[in-house]
Amino acid sequence: RQQMRTPRPEIIESLREGFPAGCRVELLRMEDPQAPPIGTLGTVIGVDSVGTIHVNWDNGCGLGCAFGEDVCRRIDND
């Protein structure tokens, strides 16, 4: 993975509001050999200071969704 720039504080805050701890997400894209399969569901643990959405994936994987690189969508507020 290439180095990504740290998002502005307002983007971090927006991510934290949109992906609060405990919400459910679905993985749409992750370019990592250790990534769970696309479509895997999980529960958000939190969002860190660089915008990574940390998730406990239902398959046991612990990789977070990196801001600007990976994509997940919230599924418990559709």
Backbone as JSON Lines, residues from 0, in Angstrom:
{"i":0,"aa":"R","n":[0.83,-1.19,0.0],"ca":[0.0,0.0,0.0],"c":[0.87,1.24,0.0]}
{"i":1,"aa":"Q","n":[0.47,2.22,-0.79],"ca":[1.24,3.45,-0.8],"c":[0.8,4.35,0.33]}
{"i":2,"aa":"Q","n":[1.68,5.25,0.73],"ca":[1.41,6.18,1.84],"c":[0.31,7.15,1.44]}
{"i":3,"aa":"M","n":[-0.71,7.26,2.26],"ca":[-1.81,8.19,2.01],"c":[-1.63,9.4,2.93]}
{"i":4,"aa":"R","n":[-2.1,10.56,2.48],"ca":[-2.05,11.76,3.3],"c":[-3.12,11.7,4.38]}
{"i":5,"aa":"T","n":[-2.83,12.27,5.53],"ca":[-3.79,12.3,6.62],"c":[-4.93,13.25,6.26]}
{"i":6,"aa":"P","n":[-6.18,12.78,6.4],"ca":[-7.33,13.65,6.09],"c":[-7.44,14.81,7.08]}
{"i":7,"aa":"R","n":[-8.09,15.87,6.64],"ca":[-8.33,17.03,7.51],"c":[-9.2,16.62,8.71]}
{"i":8,"aa":"P","n":[-9.07,17.34,9.83],"ca":[-9.84,17.0,11.04],"c":[-11.34,16.92,10.81]}
{"i":9,"aa":"E","n":[-11.89,17.79,9.94],"ca":[-13.34,17.75,9.71],"c":[-13.75,16.47,8.98]}
{"i":10,"aa":"I","n":[-12.87,15.91,8.18],"ca":[-13.17,14.64,7.51],"c":[-13.15,13.5,8.53]}
{"i":11,"aa":"I","n":[-12.18,13.53,9.43],"ca":[-12.11,12.51,10.49],"c":[-13.39,12.55,11.31]}
{"i":12,"aa":"E","n":[-13.82,13.76,11.69],"ca":[-15.04,13.91,12.49],"c":[-16.26,13.4,11.73]}
{"i":13,"aa":"S","n":[-16.33,13.68,10.44],"ca":[-17.44,13.2,9.62],"c":[-17.45,11.67,9.55]}
{"i":14,"aa":"L","n":[-16.29,11.07,9.41],"ca":[-16.2,9.61,9.4],"c":[-16.66,9.04,10.74]}
{"i":15,"aa":"R","n":[-16.25,9.66,11.83],"ca":[-16.65,9.19,13.17],"c":[-18.16,9.3,13.37]}
{"i":16,"aa":"E","n":[-18.77,10.35,12.82],"ca":[-20.22,10.49,12.91],"c":[-20.94,9.48,12.04]}
{"i":17,"aa":"G","n":[-20.39,9.22,10.86],"ca":[-21.02,8.3,9.91],"c":[-20.81,6.83,10.23]}
{"i":18,"aa":"F","n":[-19.72,6.54,10.95],"ca":[-19.38,5.15,11.28],"c":[-19.1,5.02,12.78]}
{"i":19,"aa":"P","n":[-20.14,5.22,13.62],"ca":[-19.93,5.12,15.07],"c":[-19.65,3.67,15.49]}
{"i":20,"aa":"A","n":[-18.95,3.52,16.6],"ca":[-18.69,2.19,17.14],"c":[-20.01,1.44,17.31]}
{"i":21,"aa":"G","n":[-20.02,0.19,16.87],"ca":[-21.21,-0.64,16.98],"c":[-22.05,-0.73,15.73]}
{"i":22,"aa":"C","n":[-21.83,0.21,14.78],"ca":[-22.63,0.14,13.56],"c":[-22.14,-1.0,12.67]}
{"i":23,"aa":"R","n":[-23.0,-1.43,11.76],"ca":[-22.68,-2.55,10.87],"c":[-22.3,-2.03,9.5]}
{"i":24,"aa":"V","n":[-21.3,-2.69,8.89],"ca":[-20.82,-2.29,7.57],"c":[-20.64,-3.51,6.68]}
{"i":25,"aa":"E","n":[-20.57,-3.22,5.37],"ca":[-20.29,-4.24,4.36],"c":[-19.06,-3.79,3.58]}
{"i":26,"aa":"L","n":[-18.13,-4.71,3.37],"ca":[-16.92,-4.39,2.61],"c":[-17.23,-4.36,1.12]}
{"i":27,"aa":"L","n":[-16.86,-3.26,0.46],"ca":[-17.07,-3.1,-0.98],"c":[-15.77,-3.2,-1.76]}
{"i":28,"aa":"R","n":[-14.65,-2.72,-1.18],"ca":[-13.35,-2.79,-1.86],"c":[-12.23,-2.72,-0.84]}
{"i":29,"aa":"M","n":[-11.24,-3.62,-0.98],"ca":[-10.03,-3.56,-0.17],"c":[-8.92,-4.24,-0.94]}
{"i":30,"aa":"E","n":[-7.89,-3.46,-1.28],"ca":[-6.76,-3.97,-2.05],"c":[-5.66,-4.44,-1.09]}
{"i":31,"aa":"D","n":[-5.83,-5.62,-0.55],"ca":[-4.85,-6.17,0.39],"c":[-4.95,-7.69,0.32]}
{"i":32,"aa":"P","n":[-3.81,-8.39,0.26],"ca":[-3.86,-9.86,0.17],"c":[-4.52,-10.51,1.38]}
{"i":33,"aa":"Q","n":[-4.54,-9.82,2.51],"ca":[-5.15,-10.35,3.73],"c":[-6.62,-9.92,3.89]}
{"i":34,"aa":"A","n":[-7.14,-9.2,2.91],"ca":[-8.49,-8.65,3.01],"c":[-9.55,-9.75,3.06]}
{"i":35,"aa":"P","n":[-10.62,-9.48,3.81],"ca":[-11.75,-10.41,3.76],"c":[-12.43,-10.31,2.39]}
{"i":36,"aa":"P","n":[-13.21,-11.3,2.02],"ca":[-13.89,-11.25,0.72],"c":[-14.85,-10.06,0.62]}
{"i":37,"aa":"I","n":[-14.97,-9.51,-0.59],"ca":[-15.94,-8.44,-0.84],"c":[-17.32,-8.95,-0.42]}
{"i":38,"aa":"G","n":[-18.08,-8.08,0.25],"ca":[-19.4,-8.47,0.74],"c":[-19.4,-8.92,2.18]}
{"i":39,"aa":"T","n":[-18.2,-9.1,2.78],"ca":[-18.12,-9.49,4.18],"c":[-18.72,-8.39,5.05]}
{"i":40,"aa":"L","n":[-19.47,-8.79,6.07],"ca":[-20.08,-7.86,7.01],"c":[-19.24,-7.78,8.28]}
{"i":41,"aa":"G","n":[-19.37,-6.66,8.98],"ca":[-18.64,-6.51,10.22],"c":[-19.22,-5.4,11.08]}
{"i":42,"aa":"T","n":[-18.64,-5.27,12.29],"ca":[-19.06,-4.27,13.26],"c":[-17.92,-3.29,13.5]}
{"i":43,"aa":"V","n":[-18.21,-2.0,13.38],"ca":[-17.2,-0.97,13.56],"c":[-16.78,-0.89,15.03]}
{"i":44,"aa":"I","n":[-15.45,-0.8,15.22],"ca":[-14.86,-0.6,16.55],"c":[-14.68,0.89,16.79]}
{"i":45,"aa":"G","n":[-14.25,1.6,15.73],"ca":[-14.02,3.03,15.84],"c":[-13.25,3.54,14.64]}
{"i":46,"aa":"V","n":[-13.04,4.86,14.6],"ca":[-12.28,5.51,13.53],"c":[-11.08,6.18,14.18]}
{"i":47,"aa":"D","n":[-9.87,5.9,13.64],"ca":[-8.67,6.47,14.25],"c":[-8.33,7.85,13.69]}
{"i":48,"aa":"S","n":[-7.2,8.4,14.13],"ca":[-6.82,9.78,13.79],"c":[-6.37,9.96,12.34]}
{"i":49,"aa":"V","n":[-6.2,8.87,11.58],"ca":[-5.85,8.99,10.17],"c":[-7.0,8.56,9.27]}
{"i":50,"aa":"G","n":[-8.18,8.32,9.87],"ca":[-9.38,8.02,9.09],"c":[-9.61,6.56,8.79]}
{"i":51,"aa":"T","n":[-8.84,5.67,9.39],"ca":[-9.08,4.24,9.19],"c":[-10.29,3.82,10.02]}
{"i":52,"aa":"I","n":[-11.24,3.15,9.36],"ca":[-12.41,2.62,10.04],"c":[-12.04,1.21,10.5]}
{"i":53,"aa":"H","n":[-11.89,1.03,11.8],"ca":[-11.52,-0.28,12.34],"c":[-12.76,-1.13,12.52]}
{"i":54,"aa":"V","n":[-12.69,-2.36,12.01],"ca":[-13.86,-3.24,11.95],"c":[-13.51,-4.63,12.47]}
{"i":55,"aa":"N","n":[-14.41,-5.2,13.25],"ca":[-14.36,-6.63,13.57],"c":[-15.21,-7.32,12.52]}
{"i":56,"aa":"W","n":[-14.55,-7.86,11.49],"ca":[-15.29,-8.54,10.42],"c":[-15.85,-9.85,10.94]}
{"i":57,"aa":"D","n":[-17.02,-10.22,10.43],"ca":[-17.71,-11.43,10.9],"c":[-16.9,-12.7,10.65]}
{"i":58,"aa":"N","n":[-15.95,-12.66,9.7],"ca":[-15.14,-13.84,9.42],"c":[-13.88,-13.9,10.28]}
{"i":59,"aa":"G","n":[-13.72,-12.95,11.22],"ca":[-12.58,-12.96,12.13],"c":[-11.43,-12.05,11.72]}
{"i":60,"aa":"C","n":[-11.48,-11.51,10.53],"ca":[-10.43,-10.6,10.06],"c":[-10.5,-9.3,10.85]}
{"i":61,"aa":"G","n":[-9.35,-8.67,11.05],"ca":[-9.32,-7.43,11.8],"c":[-8.81,-6.23,11.03]}
{"i":62,"aa":"L","n":[-8.65,-6.36,9.7],"ca":[-8.14,-5.23,8.92],"c":[-9.14,-4.08,8.88]}
{"i":63,"aa":"G","n":[-8.62,-2.87,9.02],"ca":[-9.46,-1.69,8.93],"c":[-9.57,-1.2,7.5]}
{"i":64,"aa":"C","n":[-10.59,-0.39,7.25],"ca":[-10.79,0.24,5.94],"c":[-10.03,1.56,5.94]}
{"i":65,"aa":"A","n":[-8.98,1.64,5.11],"ca":[-8.13,2.83,5.05],"c":[-8.81,3.94,4.25]}
{"i":66,"aa":"F","n":[-8.84,5.14,4.82],"ca":[-9.44,6.3,4.17],"c":[-8.79,6.53,2.81]}
{"i":67,"aa":"G","n":[-9.61,6.75,1.78],"ca":[-9.11,7.05,0.46],"c":[-8.63,5.86,-0.34]}
{"i":68,"aa":"E","n":[-8.69,4.69,0.25],"ca":[-8.18,3.5,-0.43],"c":[-9.19,2.36,-0.44]}
{"i":69,"aa":"D","n":[-9.71,2.03,0.72],"ca":[-10.68,0.94,0.85],"c":[-12.09,1.53,0.93]}
{"i":70,"aa":"V","n":[-13.09,0.69,0.68],"ca":[-14.46,1.18,0.71],"c":[-15.35,0.19,1.47]}
{"i":71,"aa":"C","n":[-16.08,0.73,2.45],"ca":[-17.14,-0.04,3.1],"c":[-18.35,0.88,3.19]}
{"i":72,"aa":"R","n":[-19.52,0.26,3.35],"ca":[-20.74,1.07,3.48],"c":[-21.49,0.63,4.71]}
{"i":73,"aa":"R","n":[-22.1,1.59,5.34],"ca":[-22.91,1.3,6.52],"c":[-24.2,0.65,6.07]}
{"i":74,"aa":"I","n":[-24.59,-0.42,6.75],"ca":[-25.78,-1.16,6.32],"c":[-26.89,-1.15,7.37]}
{"i":75,"aa":"D","n":[-26.65,-0.58,8.55],"ca":[-27.69,-0.62,9.57],"c":[-28.55,0.63,9.6]}
{"i":76,"aa":"N","n":[-28.35,1.53,8.62],"ca":[-29.19,2.74,8.57],"c":[-29.75,2.96,7.18]}
{"i":77,"aa":"D","n":[-29.86,1.89,6.37],"ca":[-30.39,2.0,5.0],"c":[-31.88,2.3,5.02]}
